[in-house]
């Protein structure tokens, strides 16, 4: 172990090495800046091989998040090339490490889904020596992202104001449940609670059925995406002014943002939206219809497409019916329209129904299960399921970032880390020598 620590302490060639420079808050921003006009290499690489010419290469992110929203934010930043140091509790780490089964090998699949392209630093932040480690990291970071319980970082002396004094160029992002104002600002929040409290569950599912949560954690993941947007804007502002910024996102705000159509319709009409099943209150036909052997989503989003849909189903007279002559009429008579179309779609196989609609130019899709999606030729062509070398999971694949630069999708430069896997490496980069790292581990300040 001592030999290994000594190697870390003098290894500036390590991916993510943070060089010291007198008077510098973050030397990485210069050391790893991509060359203008250079060809980016973003595709999948070897195990734990960083891409130094990715869009955010050279940025150091201190990641004090757990569960979903925060880790999804920092994973996106890592996918874009930032060096992300995930700070975790010794012994337990991120709560999502225990969200299992399923396991992939011996690791939680849930944790693995939002924690690639990061290094794990396991440190007791409540111990004075642990806080000192964190202060060193914050002093060198470009971005700090935190989603801890309200007030935790303030108690540790690393709220916005102390952090800004440590590092005036720091972009400090807080991912919260309810924001910084209002009667619920100190309450914790989780995706299903926000889907309920923000109104999403009131419009999800089918009329008369129990409320349904969208199984995708769209509030958590959406909040992570908004956090990335805010961070990138703050970094752009820092380029212009030289100053950092304090940005905040909230799960509740994201839940409200996702209801923009329904909330605007309510504000305009005073009507309370009902669950729409697979449809939408504004367009018809725009929902799932039965075939003889399954279900098919039909999205005839205009009068012209409705005419084509009816012709494909050999119901050419239907558009002349006053109940269905224009979209507002079809929306008003949605139930009768569904019954009329389903009386024909239900007689056709899925394959035949899709062939007719697609030949007529009507947007339509089969409702696939995830195993079918994974096997689809379009999924393969998209490159969204990225295989990568993994020391513990031979068949490892990651769901990629849905963005490309110059035709290339970011790959997996680091597989999801074990708890504390990079503690020694990060501490060496922060200036701790091998003996000190051993001593911190012996006192359980850090976990190696």
DAPE-V388121 format. One record per run of one state. SS is the DSSP state (helix for helix, strand for strand, loop for the rest). FROM is the first residue (numbers start at 1). TO is the last residue. Records with the same first field share a line. If there is no record, write none. Layout:
SS=FROM-TO + FROM-TO
This chain:
loop=1-1 + 10-27 + 32-59 + 65-68 + 80-82 + 89-94 + 99-102 + 105-106 + 114-118 + 124-127 + 141-142 + 147-151 + 156-159 + 167-170 + 177-190 + 198-199 + 203-217 + 242-244 + 259-259 + 270-279 + 281-282 + 284-285 + 291-294 + 300-302 + 313-317 + 321-321 + 325-326 + 333-333 + 346-349 + 360-363 + 367-369 + 376-376 + 383-384 + 388-396 + 400-403 + 406-407 + 410-422 + 430-433 + 443-445 + 448-448
helix=2-9 + 28-31 + 69-79 + 95-98 + 109-113 + 128-140 + 152-155 + 160-166 + 191-197 + 200-202 + 218-241 + 251-258 + 260-269 + 303-312 + 318-320 + 322-324 + 327-332 + 334-345 + 350-359 + 370-375 + 377-382 + 423-429 + 434-442
strand=60-64 + 83-88 + 103-104 + 107-108 + 119-123 + 143-146 + 171-176 + 245-250 + 280-280 + 283-283 + 286-290 + 295-299 + 364-366 + 385-387 + 397-399 + 404-405 + 408-409 + 446-447
